[in-house]
Amino acid sequence: MVKTMNKAIKWLLVLLTIAPALAGTAMAQKYYTKNGTISFFSKTSIENISADNNQVVSVLNTQNGELQFSLIIKNFHFKKALMEEHFNENYLESDKFPKATFKGNITDLAKVNFTTDGSYNVNIGGDLSMHGVSKKISAVGTITVKAGKIAGSSRFLVKPSEYDIRIPKLVKDNIAETIEITVSCNYDQKM
Amino acid sequence: MQLKNKILLGACTLFISANTMGQQKDSTDLMNTLEKETGTTVNYTTATFKTTRLVNGHTVENVGKGVLDVKISHRFGTLNKGGYELFGLDNATMRMGLDYGITPNLMVGIGRSTFEKTYDAFFKIKILRQSSGKRNMPVTLSYIPTVALKTLRWADPSRKNYYSSRLFYTHQLLIARKFSAGTSLQLMPTFIHRNLAALKADPNDILAIGIGGRQKLTKRLSLNAEYYYQLPGHKIDSSTNSLSIGIDIETGGHVFQLHFTNSVGMSERTFISENTGKWEKGDILFGFNISRVFNIGKRR
């Protein structure tokens, strides 16, 4: 009798321990993606240049608003092969600086209700690092919640000159002084 | 019994605390894990050389898929001609060429040289690509079969001349390694076959080994050198080895190559195996290649 009691208590203890752990994973706070998209667009009267990177890694912590991005520069693909080569060789120097990262926060996280479907406009601030330079930036973004799925998007402007990316006079008219960056991520994985 | 329960209780407490601790971790750890997972891809080396030619000969570079590269190359006369011929500038031979990328690893090219009125055509096939990361490959390896057709009128039309006597075949392997962002080296073992040799004593098959390299001086300027050594016993006795030094200037879609060489011809058979110029005698020619690329096909 005592033996079975003891056994019952033991199992109850185990259950009590594991249950919150299981619940914890069910109510995930960190959502991530390994195939987010970041594109850039340069518009001048001579030509438009664009490139896409579809292998962006990003983590969104829905509890504290933490937002991080990381991408490999060489994964930006252009329509013209030579442009891609020059982008890596001459401008971003991707052998020397292989990655670009963003570490920041959604500064007005309270606006977002992650349990209710909807589209929420948020402000994002943090450090954008590329080409060996780190700069504080802020941007406006949209968090979309639909059927429990979270997606994020943003569009902001970056000046190559601020990241020590020098554009020679000869091609100055072909490359815009301000480049438009578009971010689009489906945070379909959680942890 | 009691002890056993205590151990269980202890283990449970540990598990709970570990669980809560895990939730307090910063996202950076998760980022690092994810980066490691995605970072283990093959990282191919690109831009070992600025363009598809070093000076006269090929580099391991191919033009991209759907890219047409128009190449105009000039070699002026020798510097030792003196001021009367403006150090060779009064004379020029040229080659017009079109290179096209069928796939990223297969390129085809045709050309026409004024020197001995020669047409040439080649394939450039990339067999190995230098890479790091998931797959480590120390070198890039390319194979280039070339055929050349000399259309100069027969020296003696009265004798029996065969069409096949106009044909020349070259097989080259290019082994290149980009040692750093600025420094690349290349070896070029070469086999040349001529159906008709000029003299009975001359071999039909020539063996040579080329060595070449580039050193970047700035992002858009590089210094190139190229030397082809013909193996003794497998060369035409009177021929000299080709040595060239030049610079590449890259400006967006153009690459300008300016160089000094002791070779007049611009197809493999002429500059590797039928070269007569001697640097020490001042048989030095100034020349240039201009390359302009056009995107005519779909890349994706």
Boltz contact constraints between the chains, C-beta under 6 A:
constraints:
  - contact:
      token1: [A, 13]
      token2: [B, 12]
      max_distance: 6.0
  - contact:
      token1: [A, 17]
      token2: [B, 12]
      max_distance: 6.0
  - contact:
      token1: [A, 17]
      token2: [B, 15]
      max_distance: 6.0
  - contact:
      token1: [A, 17]
      token2: [B, 16]
      max_distance: 6.0
  - contact:
      token1: [A, 21]
      token2: [B, 19]
      max_distance: 6.0
  - contact:
      token1: [A, 30]
      token2: [B, 30]
      max_distance: 6.0
  - contact:
      token1: [A, 34]
      token2: [B, 38]
      max_distance: 6.0
  - contact:
      token1: [A, 57]
      token2: [B, 34]
      max_distance: 6.0
  - contact:
      token1: [A, 57]
      token2: [B, 35]
      max_distance: 6.0
  - contact:
      token1: [A, 57]
      token2: [B, 38]
      max_distance: 6.0
  - contact:
      token1: [A, 59]
      token2: [B, 27]
      max_distance: 6.0
  - contact:
      token1: [A, 59]
      token2: [B, 30]
      max_distance: 6.0
  - contact:
      token1: [A, 59]
      token2: [B, 31]
      max_distance: 6.0
  - contact:
      token1: [A, 61]
      token2: [B, 27]
      max_distance: 6.0
  - contact:
      token1: [A, 66]
      token2: [B, 27]
      max_distance: 6.0
  - contact:
      token1: [A, 68]
      token2: [B, 27]
      max_distance: 6.0
  - contact:
      token1: [A, 68]
      token2: [B, 31]
      max_distance: 6.0
  - contact:
      token1: [A, 70]
      token2: [B, 35]
      max_distance: 6.0
  - contact:
      token1: [A, 79]
      token2: [B, 299]
      max_distance: 6.0
  - contact:
      token1: [A, 80]
      token2: [B, 295]
      max_distance: 6.0
  - contact:
      token1: [A, 81]
      token2: [B, 64]
      max_distance: 6.0
  - contact:
      token1: [A, 81]
      token2: [B, 67]
      max_distance: 6.0
  - contact:
      token1: [A, 82]
      token2: [B, 293]
      max_distance: 6.0
  - contact:
      token1: [A, 85]
      token2: [B, 46]
      max_distance: 6.0
  - contact:
      token1: [A, 85]
      token2: [B, 47]
      max_distance: 6.0
  - contact:
      token1: [A, 89]
      token2: [B, 47]
      max_distance: 6.0
  - contact:
      token1: [A, 90]
      token2: [B, 219]
      max_distance: 6.0
  - contact:
      token1: [A, 95]
      token2: [B, 181]
      max_distance: 6.0
  - contact:
      token1: [A, 170]
      token2: [B, 251]
      max_distance: 6.0
  - contact:
      token1: [A, 171]
      token2: [B, 252]
      max_distance: 6.0
